């Protein structure tokens, strides 16, 4: 899931027009966790993800969403991952 988290964070951050430093400031974090997440580090605390999500104006689950191709068409669907159990 770290790849999806990295991609989603980068996508939401860029859509808001924020640098890593600006996002870190809005989330009251140092820039280190933002960089680590965007580099695919999966050792991130849930509190950190909540702070980032709030700063971006999205749900924490949006940051962790897995986007997979829909088999019946060229559109995509979002599959939510249960944080505690890993089930869909």
Secondary structure per residue as TSV (DSSP state, phi and psi in degrees):
chain	resnum	aa	ss	phi	psi
A	1	X	-	360.0	-17.0
A	2	X	H	-62.8	-32.2
A	3	X	H	-65.7	-43.4
A	4	X	H	-64.7	-43.3
A	5	X	H	-59.8	-45.2
A	6	X	H	-60.9	-46.5
A	7	X	H	-66.1	-43.1
A	8	X	H	-65.4	-44.7
A	9	X	H	-59.7	-48.1
A	10	X	H	-59.9	-43.2
A	11	X	H	-64.4	-47.7
A	12	X	H	-65.0	-41.4
A	13	X	H	-62.0	-47.0
A	14	X	H	-66.7	-36.9
A	15	X	H	-62.0	-31.3
A	16	X	T	-83.8	-5.8
A	17	X	T	73.0	29.2
A	18	X	-	-104.3	143.8
A	19	X	-	-80.3	168.5
A	20	X	H	-59.6	-40.6
A	21	X	H	-64.6	-42.8
A	22	X	H	-64.5	-42.5
A	23	X	H	-62.7	-44.1
A	24	X	H	-58.1	-43.9
A	25	X	H	-61.5	-46.0
A	26	X	H	-63.6	-31.5
A	27	X	T	-90.3	1.5
A	28	X	T	57.2	44.2
A	29	X	-	-125.3	164.5
A	30	X	-	-79.5	164.5
A	31	X	H	-72.0	-19.3
A	32	X	H	-53.0	-51.2
A	33	X	H	-61.7	-36.8
A	34	X	H	-61.9	-48.8
A	35	X	H	-60.3	-45.0
A	36	X	H	-62.5	-43.7
A	37	X	H	-62.6	-46.3
A	38	X	H	-67.1	-18.8
A	39	X	T	-90.7	0.6
A	40	X	T	96.2	9.4
A	41	X	-	-67.8	127.5
A	42	X	-	-100.1	9.5
A	43	X	-	-92.8	49.8
A	44	X	-	-102.9	140.6
A	45	X	-	-79.0	146.5
A	46	X	H	-60.8	-36.4
A	47	X	H	-60.8	-36.5
A	48	X	H	-66.1	-44.1
A	49	X	H	-63.0	-39.3
A	50	X	H	-62.2	-43.6
A	51	X	H	-64.2	-41.6
A	52	X	H	-65.9	-44.8
A	53	X	H	-60.2	-45.1
A	54	X	H	-59.2	-43.0
A	55	X	H	-64.5	-30.1
A	56	X	H	-89.8	-11.9
A	57	X	T	74.5	32.2
A	58	X	S	-127.1	169.3
A	59	X	-	-78.9	149.8
A	60	X	H	-59.1	-38.0
A	61	X	H	-63.3	-28.4
A	62	X	H	-64.1	-35.8
A	63	X	H	-66.6	-30.1
A	64	X	H	-100.3	2.8
A	65	X	-	-64.3	143.9
A	66	X	E	-104.9	123.3
A	67	X	E	-102.1	123.1
A	68	X	E	-127.5	149.9
A	69	X	E	-64.3	141.0
A	70	X	-	-81.1	128.3
A	71	X	T	-65.1	-27.7
A	72	X	T	-89.9	-9.2
A	73	X	S	-156.8	-177.4
A	74	X	S	-88.7	-0.9
A	75	X	S	-78.8	170.3
A	76	X	E	-116.3	157.2
A	77	X	E	-127.0	152.9
A	78	X	E	-99.2	129.7
A	79	X	E	-109.5	118.8
A	80	X	-	-82.5	141.2
A	81	X	-	-105.1	129.4
A	82	X	-	-67.1	123.2
A	83	X	T	-60.6	-39.6
A	84	X	T	-90.2	-25.6
A	85	X	T	-117.6	-15.4
A	86	X	-	78.5	8.5
A	87	X	-	-89.5	165.0
A	88	X	-	-106.4	360.0
